[in-house]
Amino acid sequence: MRKSVSADAAGKDEQIFAEAVRIFGEKGYHATSMQNIADAVGLQKGSLYHYISSKEELLFKIFERSTGALTKELEAIIASDDSPKRKLHRAIEAHLTALCERLDVYTVYLSERRVLSGRTHARVRAEGERHARLLEKIIQQGIASKDFRALDSKMTAHAILGMCNWLYQWYSPTGRLTPHEIAEIFSDLVVGGLERRRK
């Protein structure tokens, strides 16, 4: 059966996305040209603009895909009936699992996000801040319930994000620890550091 035009277009979009992730990861954003991407997907450069208006738009789509699903998962964790300790544990595991499962996408996202400009940069920055605020909310819940010490929740949230995001620099799928095991270690460090100290 002949595929529909929309299905063909969707398939080409996915191919362009995958090749852009690969080439950005190998060459870096600045060294990658639209011609490189067009060649990789078997299109004339002019035809590529039918699917994507610019290299910056393509990079933003990578960012959007990287962060959108994680945002929804963090929102679901916050809305759950779990204790603040359990929520924070789940949030860290969700972040690390997403990063490790899509290491290629997150590597491009985390290493190239500062090259965007104007409104696109503002949208990417806003999404990062949204993640930080979601973590802040969990920490504030823990402080209110007296599970956590009254530390600066904003600074703590950014510290957690920094620790998790840095995985793209050193994580290997063939390494000795699984994403779940890494998440257990990170969660123990963070929750243990936040817990109220009993006298």
Secondary structure as GFF3:
##gff-version 3
##sequence-region A 1 199
A	DSSP	alpha_helix	5	27	.	.	.	ID=ss1
A	DSSP	alpha_helix	34	41	.	.	.	ID=ss2
A	DSSP	alpha_helix	45	48	.	.	.	ID=ss3
A	DSSP	alpha_helix	55	79	.	.	.	ID=ss4
A	DSSP	alpha_helix	84	101	.	.	.	ID=ss5
A	DSSP	alpha_helix	103	112	.	.	.	ID=ss6
A	DSSP	three_ten_helix	113	115	.	.	.	ID=ss7
A	DSSP	alpha_helix	118	144	.	.	.	ID=ss8
A	DSSP	alpha_helix	153	165	.	.	.	ID=ss9
A	DSSP	alpha_helix	167	170	.	.	.	ID=ss10
A	DSSP	alpha_helix	179	194	.	.	.	ID=ss11
###
